[in-house]
């Protein structure tokens, strides 16, 4: 091996480590936010509602169709034994919208619960970050098997979570700044189509920024692996103590017999 070979190998190892970190981050984000299928399941009910309402202005038919397709998505996931958390959240969101719109008789109110949820989530990201416990860290910590270890043991990772939470909060606030004026000034169809248009792009931007921040952050501390190692060490120590006690008892017995 020449003196020029070693830096090349070190660089290759570092590149592989960085690539592995990026792959782990991508997989975690995909799992946490539902991936492409999760995005489709959040868009389809609202898209169906605004499409039907734009055509016939029938609130009841639009609402029932949106709720029905949400239930179908859940049934499909159950039949395939997939995770249903994203589909169920979609059903609850659509159900709240349907109930609200039916109670008020205003079709625009179908979108109001989701808009209020978006506003609340934006504030939650910002407030938790200001309090030193960024929400994105609470969401992704269990996915990365680090739980809350990033708060005290991994400051670089906590900083990345804070940046990501700020990104989510500000992006969602910007989305609200567009939608709430439209709720008052636009008609139901206009509000619905703008909301559909703003469903995925802001989400993808926030996820991408989260990936950028976390891919450059220190690796997560696997607290589950640490607990498992501690349990094995404790079991080994207990076995060693038991063995030492047995040897001591045997030695004592021999001494008494010899005496």
VMD Tcl script that draws the C-alpha trace (Angstrom):
set ca {
  {0.00 0.00 0.00}
  {1.40 3.37 -0.98}
  {1.04 6.57 1.00}
  {-1.47 7.77 -1.57}
  {-3.75 4.76 -1.13}
  {-4.75 5.37 2.49}
  {-6.45 8.78 1.99}
  {-8.38 7.26 -0.90}
  {-9.62 4.41 1.30}
  {-10.49 6.82 4.11}
  {-12.41 8.99 1.69}
  {-14.28 5.98 0.34}
  {-15.20 4.87 3.86}
  {-16.42 8.34 4.73}
  {-18.48 8.47 1.55}
  {-20.03 5.10 2.36}
  {-20.84 6.21 5.89}
  {-22.47 9.39 4.61}
  {-24.42 7.42 2.02}
  {-25.62 5.00 4.71}
  {-26.71 7.91 6.92}
  {-28.64 9.44 4.04}
  {-30.30 6.10 3.23}
  {-31.34 5.60 6.86}
  {-32.73 9.15 6.98}
  {-34.68 8.63 3.76}
  {-36.16 5.36 5.05}
  {-37.13 6.94 8.37}
  {-38.82 9.91 6.71}
  {-40.63 7.60 4.31}
  {-41.92 5.54 7.24}
  {-42.86 8.53 9.40}
  {-44.75 10.48 6.75}
  {-46.30 7.65 4.75}
  {-44.41 7.98 1.49}
  {-46.11 8.32 -1.88}
  {-49.10 6.21 -0.89}
  {-49.70 8.29 2.23}
  {-49.69 11.47 0.15}
  {-52.17 9.99 -2.32}
  {-54.48 8.98 0.51}
  {-54.49 12.52 1.89}
  {-55.24 14.08 -1.50}
  {-57.89 11.77 -3.03}
  {-60.85 12.48 -0.66}
  {-60.51 16.26 -0.95}
  {-59.98 16.01 -4.70}
  {-63.14 13.95 -5.08}
  {-65.12 16.39 -2.92}
  {-64.12 19.49 -4.88}
  {-64.54 17.74 -8.23}
  {-68.11 16.63 -7.52}
  {-69.03 19.95 -5.91}
  {-67.61 21.89 -8.86}
  {-69.80 19.83 -11.24}
  {-73.15 19.72 -9.43}
  {-72.85 21.96 -6.31}
  {-74.31 19.12 -4.21}
  {-72.82 19.28 -0.71}
  {-74.32 15.96 0.47}
  {-73.15 13.96 -2.54}
  {-69.67 15.50 -2.41}
  {-69.29 14.86 1.32}
  {-70.57 11.28 1.16}
  {-68.27 10.48 -1.78}
  {-65.23 11.88 0.04}
  {-66.01 9.92 3.20}
  {-66.71 6.74 1.24}
  {-63.40 6.82 -0.62}
  {-61.57 7.40 2.69}
  {-63.19 4.30 4.14}
  {-62.30 2.31 1.02}
  {-58.65 3.30 1.42}
  {-58.69 2.03 5.00}
  {-60.34 -1.24 3.98}
  {-57.72 -1.77 1.25}
  {-54.92 -1.28 3.75}
  {-56.56 -3.65 6.22}
  {-57.01 -6.27 3.49}
  {-53.34 -5.99 2.58}
  {-52.31 -5.95 6.26}
  {-50.51 -2.63 5.80}
  {-50.13 0.08 8.42}
  {-53.35 2.07 8.64}
  {-52.28 5.09 10.69}
  {-52.15 7.44 7.69}
  {-55.39 6.13 6.20}
  {-57.19 6.39 9.55}
  {-55.97 9.95 10.04}
  {-57.41 10.73 6.61}
  {-60.76 9.21 7.55}
  {-60.97 11.22 10.75}
  {-60.04 14.42 8.93}
  {-62.66 13.85 6.24}
  {-65.28 12.85 8.82}
  {-64.72 16.06 10.80}
  {-65.02 18.06 7.60}
  {-68.22 16.29 6.57}
  {-69.84 16.77 9.98}
  {-68.85 20.41 10.14}
  {-70.12 21.17 6.63}
  {-73.38 19.31 7.23}
  {-74.00 21.17 10.50}
  {-73.39 24.62 9.04}
  {-74.72 23.97 5.55}
  {-71.67 25.76 4.15}
  {-69.62 23.59 1.78}
  {-66.46 25.60 2.51}
  {-66.60 24.35 6.09}
  {-65.61 20.91 4.78}
  {-62.09 22.32 4.61}
  {-62.11 24.32 7.84}
  {-61.13 21.54 10.33}
  {-58.12 20.63 8.18}
  {-57.09 24.27 7.92}
  {-57.35 24.73 11.68}
  {-55.33 21.55 12.18}
  {-52.63 22.90 9.85}
  {-52.50 26.17 11.79}
  {-52.30 24.34 15.11}
  {-49.55 22.07 13.80}
  {-47.56 25.06 12.55}
  {-47.77 26.70 15.97}
  {-46.84 23.40 17.66}
  {-43.65 23.14 15.57}
  {-42.64 26.70 16.42}
  {-43.58 26.66 20.11}
  {-41.92 23.30 20.85}
  {-38.76 24.49 19.12}
  {-38.71 27.68 21.21}
  {-39.14 25.48 24.31}
  {-36.10 23.39 23.34}
  {-38.04 20.25 22.42}
  {-38.59 20.51 18.64}
  {-41.64 18.55 17.56}
  {-39.95 16.88 14.60}
  {-37.50 15.32 17.06}
  {-40.37 13.92 19.11}
  {-41.87 12.45 15.92}
  {-38.70 11.00 14.41}
  {-36.81 10.05 17.60}
  {-38.61 6.70 18.00}
  {-38.28 6.03 14.25}
  {-34.49 6.41 14.50}
  {-34.48 4.35 17.75}
  {-32.96 7.29 19.62}
  {-36.07 8.39 21.53}
  {-35.11 11.61 23.38}
  {-31.36 10.96 23.60}
  {-30.78 13.82 21.15}
  {-31.92 16.35 23.76}
  {-28.93 15.95 26.09}
  {-26.48 13.58 24.44}
  {-26.43 14.66 20.81}
  {-26.46 18.48 20.50}
  {-25.70 18.45 16.78}
  {-28.74 16.33 16.14}
  {-30.90 18.52 18.38}
  {-29.83 21.53 16.31}
  {-30.84 19.71 13.11}
  {-34.24 18.85 14.59}
  {-34.69 22.51 15.57}
  {-33.92 23.68 12.03}
  {-36.31 21.11 10.58}
  {-39.08 22.10 12.99}
  {-38.64 25.76 12.08}
  {-38.92 24.78 8.42}
  {-42.14 22.84 9.02}
  {-43.65 25.59 11.14}
  {-42.90 28.43 8.72}
  {-43.97 26.47 5.64}
  {-47.29 25.54 7.24}
  {-47.82 29.12 8.39}
  {-47.23 30.33 4.84}
  {-49.80 27.80 3.63}
  {-52.31 29.10 6.20}
  {-51.61 32.67 5.11}
  {-52.85 31.71 1.64}
  {-55.81 29.51 2.62}
  {-57.54 31.51 5.38}
  {-58.10 34.65 3.28}
  {-59.50 32.41 0.53}
  {-61.87 30.85 3.05}
  {-63.47 34.29 3.50}
  {-63.18 35.68 -0.02}
  {-63.29 32.76 -2.49}
  {-66.10 30.35 -3.27}
  {-65.99 26.66 -2.33}
  {-64.62 25.43 -5.66}
  {-61.84 28.02 -5.76}
  {-60.82 27.29 -2.18}
  {-60.91 23.55 -2.83}
  {-58.72 23.64 -5.91}
  {-56.16 25.91 -4.28}
  {-56.10 23.65 -1.24}
  {-55.54 20.59 -3.45}
  {-52.75 22.42 -5.27}
  {-51.10 23.25 -1.93}
  {-51.51 19.77 -0.48}
  {-48.29 18.12 -1.65}
  {-45.68 20.77 -2.69}
  {-45.29 22.38 0.78}
  {-45.18 18.92 2.34}
  {-42.45 17.76 -0.04}
  {-40.46 20.94 0.59}
  {-40.64 20.41 4.37}
  {-39.66 16.74 4.06}
  {-36.77 17.61 1.75}
  {-35.44 20.25 4.14}
  {-35.76 17.80 7.02}
  {-33.74 15.26 5.02}
  {-31.07 17.88 4.24}
  {-30.69 18.91 7.89}
  {-30.66 15.36 9.28}
  {-28.38 13.93 6.61}
  {-25.70 16.39 7.73}
  {-26.34 15.83 11.44}
  {-24.46 13.39 13.70}
  {-25.73 9.81 13.64}
  {-28.57 8.97 16.07}
  {-27.77 7.18 19.31}
  {-29.51 3.81 19.27}
  {-30.82 3.70 22.84}
  {-32.49 0.34 22.25}
  {-29.14 -1.22 21.32}
  {-27.60 0.39 24.41}
  {-30.29 -1.06 26.67}
  {-29.85 -4.48 25.12}
  {-26.08 -4.29 25.63}
  {-26.58 -3.24 29.25}
  {-28.96 -6.15 29.85}
  {-26.46 -8.59 28.36}
  {-23.66 -7.13 30.47}
  {-25.80 -7.35 33.61}
  {-26.71 -10.97 32.81}
  {-23.05 -11.82 32.20}
  {-22.05 -10.13 35.47}
  {-24.77 -12.02 37.35}
  {-23.58 -15.29 35.84}
  {-20.00 -14.47 36.76}
  {-21.00 -13.65 40.35}
  {-22.97 -16.87 40.61}
  {-19.99 -18.84 39.31}
  {-17.64 -17.13 41.75}
  {-20.05 -17.84 44.62}
  {-20.23 -21.49 43.66}
  {-16.45 -21.78 43.55}
  {-16.21 -20.09 46.97}
  {-18.76 -22.50 48.46}
  {-16.93 -25.48 47.01}
  {-13.61 -24.23 48.38}
  {-15.19 -23.69 51.80}
  {-16.59 -27.22 51.77}
  {-13.22 -28.70 50.94}
  {-11.61 -26.70 53.74}
  {-14.13 -27.98 56.27}
  {-13.66 -31.57 55.12}
  {-9.89 -31.27 55.35}
  {-10.20 -29.70 58.80}
}
mol new
graphics top color blue
foreach p $ca { graphics top sphere $p radius 0.5 }
foreach p [lrange $ca 0 end-1] q [lrange $ca 1 end] { graphics top cylinder $p $q radius 0.2 }
display resetview
